[in-house]
Amino acid sequence: FYDYGPLGSQLKNNVENLWRTFYLLKDNCVEISTPTITLYEVLKASGHVEEFTDLTVDCSRCSRSYKVEDIIEKGISIEDAVKENKVICPTCKAHLQDAHAVNLMFSTTIGIGEGRKAFLRPETAQGIFTNFHLLYQHRRKKLPFGVVQIGKGYRNEISPRQGTLRQREFSMAEAEIFFDPKDKTHPYFDRIKDNELILFDNEKEWTVSVAEAVKQKIINNQALAYYMYLTQEFLFTAGVDPTKFRFRKHAADELAHYATECWDAELYSERFGWVECVGIADRSAYDLNAHIISSGVDMYALRAFEEPREILVKKVVPKMNILGPRFAGKAGKIKQLLEQMDATEVKNITVTVDGESIDISKEYYDIVEVKEKQTGKKFVPHVIEPSYGIDRVLYFLLEHNYVKGKKKEEEYTILKLTPLVAPIKVGVFPLISDDQLIALAKEIDGSLRNEGIATYYDESGTIGRRYARMDEIGTPFCITVDHDSLTDHMVTVRDRDTTKQERQNIQDIVGYMKKKMTC
């Protein structure tokens, strides 16, 4: 668990708000906010109760637990390591056995007494999926559309390590974009199709245009390719080093239980090597299907016909003569849930009634074909999901932009954050502690703040020392008020990266700095 101080919190806010400009403004998504506590039934339906696990071993000698994947030798599979007794405790070197799966979700109870089982959410995505039927109405029942959420996620990591790269409580930014499975094109694809992606095939890196990657089926559809490029553009704009970036495709045995294709945006660390910071996955219809079956809520979209048609459809018909005696007062709700289901998708049915999960076997319903006049065909949308680990992105912005050097034979540190994400945009200084200079500097400082530009006013120490303090925390510009400023109404603006200084009119300083913020 980590705290963010004043500068870290503002850096995090700036990165999240930059992310919003890409998804809310450039891509026209909408944002929602859902609870961090998620009901057991929701995560049971999504597969997290069974699948969100890590294979774990416990060392009785030193009383520590380890994720098997983290402590086996490179080049050997988890299965072989366990079978051949090659899982060794990194602390006491004992051979570890009895590997077992451990669920990574934090469990809790809602209410007093028995209450309802729940978890701290492992991802923000499920809050979006369970609201799909309402969001579909909000977007006038037109696909594609995207929904984003920024917030906390929780994973009870077996062995959290590597600082903020692996935490038990972390910040996520996720987008769920819903598409017709028969049309995974993107309306903005032509704008970016000629731009290049940096890809890695586990042997070599290469660049390829977005259009060519789709044409050659390196990436299976336009939608996935578009959001890969949007991710790349966001990370470069935020300040990630392009020479330490790549997309790596998941092998079949790496895919999450919900994904049909997934690419990781990996960033290189001098300390930790290549680290996944963003996953862009094609989740197909997995999640919405699961919630339809579990809850019975209509989460379908409609593909409209040009004219109404009379077609044969399959229906789930509850057998009330069997349901009634077996489930008594709950039979009516079960009947309603069964009738709302798409019979073509029905396999093993589990419904939730009054917080209780109930398995419904085939003896309780029939599937029949009937003729209906319909205006369109229902279908379950597919989902493309870019999922960002915000804390990881922040770490790499710091590492990639941290520069150590020497100035006048002394060690000198510069944090070369871009103006878009830097927590402090402008340092404002009077050259010396003179009342007139202080008054003018504070007036300029206030003018900048009133226009939404974060500043830091400082009048202590030499001007060189004040510049150094700003360089260390990533402040891109400094304004100095000197005695000439009192007569010529000009101030000196210093650029952090070039150390170049130029005189600017005080009257124009706010507009000038605003332009600098977007460079």
Secondary structure, DSSP 8 states (H G I E B T S, - for coil): -----HHHHHHHHHHHHHHHIIIIIIS--EE----SEEEHHHHHHHTHHHHSEEEEEEETTTTEEEEHHHHS-TTS-HHHHHHTT--B-TTT--B----EEEE-S-EEEESSTT-EEEEE-S-SHHHHHTTHHHHHHHTTT-SSEEEEEEEEEE---SS--TGGGS-SEEEEEEEEEEEBTTB---TTHHHHTTSEEEEE-SS-EEEEEHHHHHHTTSSS-HHHHHHHHHHHHHHHHHT--GGGEEEEE--GGG--TT-SEEEEEEEEETTTEEEEEEEEEEEETHHHHHHHHHH-----EEEEEEEEEEEEEEEEEE-HHHHHHHHGGGHHHHHHHHHTS-GGG-SSEEEEETTEEEEE-GGGEEEEEEEEEEEEEEE--EEEEEEEEHHHHHHHHHHHHEEEEEETTEEEEEE---TTT-S--EEEEESSS-HHHHHHHHHHHHHHHHTT--EEE--SS-HHHHHHHHHHTT--EEEEE-TTHHHH-EEEEEETTT--EEEEEGGGHHHHHHHHHT-
